[in-house]
Amino acid sequence: MVSQSQRLREVLSLAQGRLRSLVGEVWTHPRLGELYPEFLFATYGVTVASAPAMREAARLCAEGGSEDGLKLWLKDYYLEHAVEEEDHAEWLLEDLASMGVRRERVLERLPYPSVAALVGSQYYWMKHVHPVAYLGFIAVLETPTEIGFLKEVSERAGIAWESMSCHVRHAELDEGHVAEFDAMLDALPLTEGERSLITVSALSTISGLEAVFLEALEHFQWAHHASTVSSVFMAGEDVVA
């Protein structure tokens, strides 16, 4: 019998082709050393919203009352993971600072529209359907990059190891998280509708991440050829195009 997590992973595996291609395009970019701060800025936009989104999911679960056992369990799960995610955005700010991008510049710059769309869709699913939807977002994001690959990137692109601390910490701390998540998902007494919602949320997350990676690549490219792009972050300096 196919488990709930196996079914979800099979669907996601079929849907992630373009996302993998875009991620690969970032990590193998010939000017990755210059692109990397812009990539971190895009990642920051998603990461800074994670803990607040989980707390909102927990709040929505609490509104369900004691009759909904799934919501009661999810409330504790989301609150626990919100605490775990709390410092991750700070790590990204520190990585950007190590590359010469001031914290103030990051905080005052508007996030990508694609980031707002990605995160905003989760609030819709959680509020207007069921907060179990956020599990789909976690299922996609809970996949850390391997340490060996990060070392190869650091050497190839000339990116200081200290400037990759967020990715490194994820690789070190998140080992085994995918298996833990899948085991948790398999233990939940989900209805067919709830399973479908998690899958739709996960597919929406993949589509949203594609847009974020694409916008980061396009923004970096346009910033070197057009004066209409407001800003781009580069190592060693804040550049206004």
N, C-alpha and C positions, 0 to 999 in steps of 0.2 A: 504493500500500500504506500502510495506517495504521501509524504508528510506535508504539512502546511509550508514549512520552510523550503523544502525541495521544490514544491510547485512554484513558489515565489521566485526562487533563484533561477529556475529554468526559464521563466518568463523574462526576468531581468537580463539573463545572459543573451537572449535573443534580441533584446532591445538596446543593448549598450554598445553596439558596433560604432556608431558615429561618435558617441561620447569618448570611447577609448581612443579613437582617431584624433579627436581634438586635444585630449589630454596628452597624447603622444606628441602632437604638434608643438605643444607648449614645452614639454620637457626636452625635446630634441631641437628646439629652435636654434638656428645658427647664432642668434644674438640673445641667447637666454640670459646672459649676465646682465643685459640691459632690460630685458623684458621682465625679469624675475620680480622686481619691486611692484610693477603693475599687476602681476599675477597675485602677489601677496595682498595687494589692495582689494582685488576682486574677492579673494578668499576671505579677507577680513569682513567684507560686507555680509557674507553668508554666515560666518562664524559668530559675529557679534549678536546676531539675532537668535542663535540656537537656544541659549539658556532662557531668554524671555519667552520664546515660543513654547518651550517645554513647561514653563510655569503657567502659561496661559492654558495649555492643554490640561494641566493638573487642575486648574481652577474650573474649567468646563466639566471635568470629570466630577468634581465635588458638587456641581449643580445637579447631578443626576439623582442624588439621594441614595439611601442605603439599599434600595431595591436592585440597583444595577451592580452586580458583583464585579463585572469586568471594569467598569469605570472606577470603582473603589481600588482595585488592584493597580490600574493604570495611573491613578493619581499618585500613589507612592512611587511607582516606577519612574514617572516623569520628574517628580521632585528630586529623587535621588540622582538622576542623570543630569538634571539642571545644575546641581552642585558640581558634578564632574566637569561640565563644560564651562564653568564660570570664568576660568582664567585663560581659556584658549585664545580669545581675542586679544588679550594683553600680550600673549606670546608673539602674536603677529605684529603688534605695534613695536615690540622690542626688536624683532627681526628687521622691520623697516627702518627703525632708528639706527641699527647697526650698519645699514647701507646708506645712511645720510639723509633719510626722509624723516623730517620732523613730525612728531606726534600730532602737533597742531594742524599740520597740512592734511594729515589723514582724516582727522575728525571734522574738519571744516569742508572737506570735499564731498560732493554729492555722490552717493553710491550709484552703481550702474542700474538703469531701469530693469535689466534682466535679473539682477539680484532681488529687487523689490517684487518682481513678478514671481520669482521662485519661492521666496519666503511667504509672500502674500497668499499664494494659492493654498498653502498649508493652513493658514488661518481660516480660509473659506471652508475647506474640508472639515476641519475640527469643529467650527462653530455651527455650520449649517447641515452637517451630516452626523459625524461622530468623531470624538477626539482620538479614537483608535487609529485614525488616518495617519497621524504623525509617525507611526511605526514604519510606514512606507518610506518616509523621508530618512529615518534612521537606517533602514535596511540598505539604502543606497550609499549614504555617507560613511557608514561604519566599515570602511575599507582602507586601512592605512597603507602608505607606501613603504616598501621594504628598505631597511637600513643600507643594504649593499647597493641598491639602486641610487639612493641619495648620495652615498659616497662617490659613486661614479659620476653623478651629475655635478657634484661640488668640484671635482677635479677637472672635468671636461669644460665646464662653463666658467671656472674661476670664481665660484661663489663661496665665500667664507663659510665654514661649518657653523659658526655662531649665527649666521644669517638664515640658517635653515632649522633653527631650534624648534619651531612649531611642528614641522614635518617630522623631525627626529623624535620629538617627545611623543607624537602620535604613534609613530612606529614602535616605540619602546613600551608605551602604556597600553596601546590598543591591541597588543598581540593576544589572540584568542577571543577578541570581542565578537567577531563574526559568528564563531561557534556558539558563544554564550547567547547571542541574540537569537540565533536559529533555534536553540534549545528552548529558550523562553517562548518563542512564537509557537513552537510545537506543543507546548504545555497549555496554551490558552484555549478555552472553550469558545472558539469563534464560530459565528454563523457564516453561511455562505455569503451573505451580504457584507459582513465585516471583512471577510477575506478578500472579497472583490474590491472593497474600499481601500484596503492596504495596498493592493496591487495597483489600482488606479493612481493612488498617491505616489507610489514608487515610480511608476512610469512618468507621471507628471514631473517628478523630481529629476529624472534623467533628462527629460526634455528641457527643463529649466536650467540644469547645469550645462547642457550643450550651448544654450544661449549665453550663459555667463562666460564660458571659455571662449566662445566665438567673439563676444564683445571685447574681451581682454585683448585678443589677438588683433582684432580690427582697430581698436583704439590705439594700440601701440604702433601699428602700421600707419594709420592716418596722422598720428601726432608728428610724424617725420615728413609728411608731405602736404599738410594743409594747416592753415592758420586758424581754421574754424574750431579745431578741437581745443577744449578749454585747458586741459592739463594732462600730463603723463608723469608718472613717478619713475625716476631712474636712479641708479646707484650713485652716490656721491653728491647729489645735488637735487634740488626741487626745480623742475623745468616747467615753465609756462610756455605753451606753444602759441 
